[in-house]
Amino acid sequence: MNQLIECVPNFSEGNDMGIIRQITDRIESVEGVKLLDVDPGKATNRTVVTFVGEPETVIEAAFRAVKKASEIIDMRHHHGEHPRFGATDVCPLVPIRGITMEEVAGYARTLAQRIGEELGIPVYCYENAAFTEERRNLASCRAGEYEGLAEKIRDPRWKPDFGPAEFTPQVALSGATAVGARDFLVAYNVNLNTTSVRRANAVAYDIREKGRPLREGHPVTGKIKKDENGEEIYIPGALKACKAIGWYIEEYGIAQVSINLTNIRITPVHIAFEESCHSAQKRGMRVTGSELVGLIPLQAMLDAGKYFLRKQNRSAGVSESELIKIAVKSLGLDDLKPFHPKEKIIEYLLEDSSERMLVGMTMKGFINETASESPAPGGGSVSAAVGALGAALGTMVANLSSHKAGWDDRWEEFSTWAEKGQLLKDELLFLVDEDTRAFNKIMGAFGLPKKSREEIMARKSAIEEASKYAIQVPYRVMQKALEIMDILKAMAETGLPASVSDVGVGALCACTAVRGAFLNVRINAAGLEDRNFADQMILDGSALEQKTNELEQEILAIVDKKIMGEKK
């Protein structure tokens, strides 16, 4: 698995897209880097850019972007609502796949050193790339902003980690840059029905981890209390891993609470939204919606969708697209402008659009492709597809049962079954294409050269490994299809009686998936040289098939009994 990191530089220009285009062109000039998102803000005069790639390519693209920004953005004339101290204000690196945070921190420091030495820009390393604990917090590094930079970099305590410690003519133009390594951060704004920055800040202080200063007497105008070390005392806010400030956005004519969620496992987006709503309501305001800046992980959207469905006592076992739709509407992400999931969810942007996916075809297209002279998709992919249909039928009955009038106290029971069904359905849909990919790996192995002894041995080994994988995929189909039977049996026994025939059809589909996949296990195991592996897979597969057949008969007996009972 290739290592993958994300870079999310923030540039101090949000109005002139010609300038931003020049910067993003430099990013895209690096082969292997994928530009995912460009999100300009007029009032903040700031653009958040997101791109991904392997570490070395991302570092090169980031350096080129910082260099171009320092050439075409003049910080002496910059104004905006967001705190900033440089043309490239921050440049964080984020681990995405196959890489540790420690490794990412090393790359961040390498980038920081190159920016400082080659471009003459003061650089501060923050978060996990920081050299000292004091500099982990970005707000500390950026304190004083651009206007206070000339004095700050001359202070020995705030000497830049790399680059000049003096306010040179170059630094006057470019300002400073903070380079860091951090977890995935969600930048998120909550919209208020007010124009008051003071009231927006009140909400921000309520929710952010840092909270608000403890004051003597009046809570707003009173003197801030300090501890024995002279440090200001703060009353903690409601949410951990949450930073927030209030500001007015002239572009929209409203005040917002601007939120950075630094760990969405601790404070998810939907909890930040709900807490903002609660605080705003206490203060006589209303949250009208919210705005996502940059990208968001898919799971965060799915979690939000499930959260809001459960608040309604509704089944959360619905499709991925439905969960996202619920999340968008519940969070009001389309309040200020349209929200397009394919452009804002990172996993969707990372999908390989060049790969032809069977599951993306119409049903007619899939059937016609199966009927063509091409050997794939074959029985393995079809078995997985039939299994997915069985899971879909079981999930449908669970969702229908959760909404049955008079069964309101059982919605959670059925929602749990429906969520399990959705997971199995999605896994089997993945296996539809994975079975074809496994077949293609075998064909690729057979196509390897076999002129020398070394080539012959390498080819033989590749065929053996590909054949093993072509056994493991249909075996996985068997396992997942068998798990469907638990859902179907529960629905046959306790689900909506009017849908019991659907349960029966689901059982037939799941059983067909298991039997069909086992045929693929057996045929691919026949030519395997590793007989211990082959014999064990056939033995285990036979046990799965037998268990499935037994459950099929149990479920169909329940179905028949209920249908006959309905006739009476």
Backbone hydrogen bonds, N-H to C=O, Kabsch-Sander energy under -0.5 kcal/mol:
donor,donor_aa,acceptor,acceptor_aa,energy
4,L,97,R,-2.7
5,I,53,G,-2.7
6,E,94,V,-2.9
7,C,51,F,-2.8
8,V,92,P,-2.0
10,N,90,V,-2.4
11,F,9,P,-0.5
11,F,47,T,-2.7
12,S,87,A,-2.8
13,E,11,F,-2.1
17,M,15,N,-1.1
19,I,16,D,-0.8
20,I,16,D,-1.6
21,R,17,M,-2.4
22,Q,18,G,-1.5
23,I,19,I,-1.5
24,T,20,I,-2.8
25,D,21,R,-2.2
26,R,22,Q,-1.1
27,I,23,I,-1.5
28,E,24,T,-2.6
29,S,25,D,-0.8
30,V,27,I,-1.5
31,E,29,S,-0.6
33,V,30,V,-1.5
34,K,52,V,-2.8
35,L,33,V,-0.6
36,L,34,K,-0.6
36,L,50,T,-2.6
37,D,50,T,-1.8
39,D,48,V,-2.8
41,G,46,R,-2.2
45,N,41,G,-0.9
46,R,41,G,-1.6
47,T,11,F,-2.5
48,V,39,D,-2.2
49,V,9,P,-2.4
49,V,47,T,-0.6
50,T,37,D,-2.7
51,F,7,C,-2.1
52,V,34,K,-2.1
53,G,5,I,-1.7
58,V,54,E,-2.3
59,I,55,P,-2.5
60,E,56,E,-1.9
61,A,57,T,-2.4
62,A,58,V,-2.7
63,F,59,I,-2.3
64,R,60,E,-2.3
65,A,61,A,-2.1
66,V,62,A,-2.6
67,K,63,F,-2.5
68,K,64,R,-2.3
69,A,65,A,-2.6
70,S,66,V,-2.2
71,E,67,K,-0.9
71,E,68,K,-0.7
72,I,68,K,-1.5
73,I,69,A,-2.0
74,D,72,I,-0.5
75,M,73,I,-0.8
75,M,173,L,-2.8
77,H,74,D,-1.5
78,H,75,M,-1.1
81,E,43,A,-1.4
87,A,174,S,-3.2
89,D,10,N,-2.1
89,D,87,A,-0.8
90,V,10,N,-0.8
91,C,178,A,-2.6
93,L,180,G,-2.5
94,V,6,E,-2.9
96,I,4,L,-2.2
97,R,4,L,-2.2
104,V,100,T,-2.0
105,A,101,M,-2.6
106,G,102,E,-1.6
107,Y,103,E,-1.9
108,A,104,V,-2.4
109,R,105,A,-2.1
110,T,106,G,-1.9
111,L,107,Y,-2.5
112,A,108,A,-2.7
113,Q,109,R,-2.5
114,R,110,T,-1.9
115,I,111,L,-2.4
116,G,112,A,-2.5
117,E,113,Q,-2.7
118,E,114,R,-2.5
119,L,114,R,-0.5
119,L,115,I,-1.5
120,G,116,G,-0.7
121,I,115,I,-1.0
123,V,162,F,-2.7
124,Y,177,T,-2.1
126,Y,179,V,-1.6
127,E,136,R,-2.0
128,N,181,A,-2.4
129,A,126,Y,-2.0
130,A,127,E,-1.6
135,R,132,T,-0.9
136,R,133,E,-1.4
138,L,136,R,-0.5
140,S,137,N,-0.6
141,C,137,N,-1.7
142,R,138,L,-2.4
143,A,139,A,-0.6
143,A,140,S,-0.7
145,E,142,R,-2.4
146,Y,84,R,-1.7
148,G,144,G,-1.7
148,G,145,E,-0.8
149,L,146,Y,-1.6
152,K,148,G,-2.1
153,I,149,L,-2.5
154,R,151,E,-0.6
155,D,151,E,-0.6
155,D,152,K,-1.6
158,W,155,D,-1.9
159,K,156,P,-1.1
161,D,123,V,-1.6
162,F,123,V,-1.6
168,T,166,E,-1.8
172,A,168,T,-2.4
173,L,169,P,-1.2
174,S,170,Q,-2.7
175,G,171,V,-3.0
176,A,85,F,-2.9
177,T,122,P,-2.4
178,A,89,D,-1.9
179,V,124,Y,-2.2
179,V,177,T,-0.5
180,G,91,C,-1.0
181,A,126,Y,-1.0
182,R,93,L,-2.2
186,V,261,L,-2.0
187,A,185,L,-0.7
187,A,293,V,-0.7
188,Y,186,V,-0.6
188,Y,259,I,-3.1
189,N,291,E,-3.2
190,V,257,V,-2.5
191,N,189,N,-0.5
191,N,289,G,-2.4
192,L,255,A,-2.1
193,N,286,R,-1.7
194,T,192,L,-1.2
197,V,195,T,-0.6
200,A,196,S,-1.8
201,N,197,V,-2.8
202,A,198,R,-1.6
203,V,199,R,-1.6
204,A,200,A,-2.2
205,Y,201,N,-2.9
206,D,202,A,-1.7
207,I,203,V,-1.9
208,R,204,A,-2.6
209,E,242,C,-2.4
210,K,242,C,-0.5
212,R,235,I,-1.7
214,L,233,I,-3.1
215,R,213,P,-0.5
216,E,223,K,-2.8
218,H,216,E,-0.6
222,G,218,H,-1.6
225,K,214,L,-3.3
227,D,231,E,-2.8
230,G,227,D,-1.9
233,I,225,K,-2.4
235,I,212,R,-3.6
237,G,208,R,-0.7
237,G,209,E,-1.0
238,A,206,D,-2.3
239,L,207,I,-2.3
242,C,239,L,-0.6
243,K,260,N,-2.4
245,I,258,S,-1.9
247,W,256,Q,-2.1
249,I,254,I,-3.2
250,E,248,Y,-0.7
252,Y,249,I,-1.0
253,G,249,I,-2.0
254,I,249,I,-1.3
255,A,194,T,-2.8
256,Q,247,W,-3.0
257,V,190,V,-2.4
258,S,245,I,-3.0
258,S,256,Q,-0.7
259,I,188,Y,-3.1
259,I,257,V,-0.6
260,N,243,K,-2.7
261,L,186,V,-2.7
261,L,259,I,-0.5
262,T,241,A,-1.6
262,T,260,N,-0.8
263,N,241,A,-0.8
266,I,263,N,-1.3
267,T,263,N,-2.3
272,A,268,P,-1.9
273,F,269,V,-2.3
274,E,270,H,-2.3
275,E,271,I,-2.6
276,S,272,A,-1.9
277,C,273,F,-2.4
278,H,274,E,-2.3
279,S,275,E,-2.4
280,A,276,S,-2.8
281,Q,277,C,-2.5
282,K,278,H,-1.8
283,R,279,S,-1.1
283,R,280,A,-0.5
284,G,281,Q,-1.7
285,M,280,A,-3.1
288,T,191,N,-1.7
288,T,286,R,-0.5
289,G,191,N,-0.8
290,S,332,G,-1.9
291,E,189,N,-3.1
293,V,187,A,-2.7
293,V,291,E,-0.5
294,G,292,L,-0.6
296,I,344,K,-2.1
300,A,297,P,-0.5
301,M,297,P,-1.1
301,M,298,L,-0.6
302,L,298,L,-2.3
303,D,299,Q,-2.8
304,A,300,A,-1.6
305,G,301,M,-2.4
306,K,302,L,-2.4
307,Y,303,D,-2.3
308,F,304,A,-2.2
309,L,305,G,-1.9
310,R,306,K,-2.5
311,K,307,Y,-1.7
312,Q,308,F,-0.8
312,Q,309,L,-0.7
313,N,310,R,-1.8
314,R,309,L,-2.3
318,V,316,A,-1.5
323,L,319,S,-2.4
324,I,320,E,-2.2
325,K,321,S,-2.0
326,I,322,E,-2.4
327,A,323,L,-2.3
328,V,324,I,-2.7
329,K,325,K,-2.3
330,S,326,I,-2.6
331,L,327,A,-2.5
332,G,328,V,-0.7
333,L,328,V,-2.0
334,D,328,V,-0.5
335,D,290,S,-0.5
335,D,332,G,-1.8
340,H,338,P,-0.6
343,E,340,H,-2.0
344,K,340,H,-1.1
344,K,341,P,-0.6
345,I,341,P,-2.2
346,I,296,I,-1.9
346,I,344,K,-0.6
348,Y,345,I,-0.6
349,L,345,I,-1.5
350,L,346,I,-1.4
351,E,347,E,-0.6
351,E,348,Y,-0.7
353,S,351,E,-1.2
355,E,352,D,-1.4
357,M,355,E,-0.7
360,G,357,M,-0.7
361,M,358,L,-1.8
366,F,362,T,-2.6
367,I,363,M,-2.4
368,N,364,K,-2.6
369,E,365,G,-2.4
370,T,366,F,-2.3
371,A,367,I,-1.9
372,S,368,N,-0.6
372,S,369,E,-0.8
382,V,378,G,-2.3
383,S,379,G,-2.3
384,A,380,G,-2.0
385,A,381,S,-2.2
386,V,382,V,-2.6
387,G,383,S,-2.3
388,A,384,A,-2.2
389,L,385,A,-1.7
390,G,386,V,-1.9
391,A,387,G,-2.3
392,A,388,A,-2.4
393,L,389,L,-2.3
394,G,390,G,-2.0
395,T,391,A,-2.4
396,M,392,A,-2.4
397,V,393,L,-2.1
398,A,394,G,-1.8
399,N,395,T,-2.4
400,L,396,M,-2.7
401,S,397,V,-2.4
402,S,398,A,-1.8
403,H,399,N,-0.8
403,H,400,L,-0.7
404,K,401,S,-1.1
407,W,404,K,-2.1
410,R,407,W,-2.4
411,W,408,D,-1.0
414,F,410,R,-1.9
415,S,411,W,-2.4
416,T,412,E,-2.2
417,W,413,E,-1.4
418,A,414,F,-2.6
419,E,415,S,-2.6
420,K,416,T,-1.8
421,G,417,W,-2.3
422,Q,418,A,-2.3
423,L,419,E,-2.0
424,L,420,K,-2.1
425,K,421,G,-2.7
426,D,422,Q,-2.6
427,E,423,L,-2.2
428,L,424,L,-2.4
429,L,425,K,-2.2
430,F,426,D,-2.0
431,L,427,E,-1.9
432,V,428,L,-1.2
433,D,429,L,-0.9
434,E,430,F,-2.0
435,D,431,L,-2.2
436,T,432,V,-0.8
437,R,433,D,-2.4
438,A,434,E,-2.4
439,F,435,D,-2.0
440,N,436,T,-2.3
441,K,437,R,-1.8
442,I,438,A,-1.5
443,M,439,F,-2.1
444,G,440,N,-2.4
445,A,441,K,-2.1
446,F,442,I,-2.3
447,G,443,M,-1.1
448,L,445,A,-1.5
456,I,452,S,-2.3
457,M,453,R,-2.3
458,A,454,E,-2.4
459,R,455,E,-2.6
460,K,456,I,-2.4
461,S,457,M,-2.3
462,A,458,A,-2.3
463,I,459,R,-2.4
464,E,460,K,-2.1
465,E,461,S,-2.4
466,A,462,A,-2.5
467,S,463,I,-2.4
468,K,464,E,-2.0
469,Y,465,E,-2.0
470,A,466,A,-2.0
471,I,467,S,-0.7
471,I,468,K,-0.9
472,Q,468,K,-2.3
473,V,469,Y,-2.2
475,Y,471,I,-1.8
476,R,472,Q,-2.0
477,V,473,V,-1.8
478,M,474,P,-2.2
479,Q,475,Y,-2.1
480,K,476,R,-2.5
481,A,477,V,-2.7
482,L,478,M,-2.2
483,E,479,Q,-1.7
484,I,480,K,-1.2
485,M,481,A,-0.7
485,M,482,L,-1.0
486,D,482,L,-0.6
486,D,483,E,-0.9
487,I,483,E,-0.9
487,I,484,I,-0.5
488,L,484,I,-2.5
489,K,485,M,-2.8
490,A,486,D,-2.0
491,M,487,I,-2.4
492,A,488,L,-2.4
493,E,489,K,-2.1
494,T,490,A,-2.8
495,G,491,M,-1.6
499,S,496,L,-1.8
500,V,497,P,-1.6
502,D,499,S,-0.6
503,V,499,S,-1.4
504,G,500,V,-1.8
505,V,501,S,-2.2
506,G,502,D,-2.2
507,A,503,V,-2.2
508,L,504,G,-2.1
509,C,505,V,-2.3
510,A,506,G,-2.7
511,C,507,A,-2.5
512,T,508,L,-2.2
513,A,509,C,-2.4
514,V,510,A,-2.1
515,R,511,C,-2.5
516,G,512,T,-3.0
517,A,513,A,-2.5
518,F,514,V,-2.0
519,L,515,R,-1.6
520,N,516,G,-1.3
521,V,517,A,-2.0
522,R,518,F,-2.6
523,I,519,L,-2.3
524,N,520,N,-2.0
525,A,521,V,-1.6
526,A,522,R,-1.1
528,L,525,A,-1.3
531,R,529,E,-1.8
534,A,530,D,-2.2
535,D,531,R,-3.2
536,Q,532,N,-1.9
537,M,533,F,-2.2
538,I,534,A,-2.1
539,L,535,D,-2.4
540,D,536,Q,-2.8
541,G,537,M,-2.5
542,S,538,I,-2.3
543,A,539,L,-1.6
544,L,540,D,-2.0
545,E,541,G,-2.4
546,Q,542,S,-2.3
547,K,543,A,-2.4
548,T,544,L,-2.3
549,N,545,E,-2.4
550,E,546,Q,-2.1
551,L,547,K,-2.2
552,E,548,T,-2.7
553,Q,549,N,-1.9
554,E,550,E,-2.0
555,I,551,L,-2.9
556,L,552,E,-2.7
557,A,553,Q,-1.9
558,I,554,E,-1.9
559,V,555,I,-2.6
560,D,556,L,-2.9
561,K,557,A,-2.3
562,K,558,I,-2.2
563,I,559,V,-2.6
564,M,560,D,-2.6
565,G,561,K,-2.1
566,E,562,K,-2.1
567,K,563,I,-1.7
568,K,564,M,-1.7
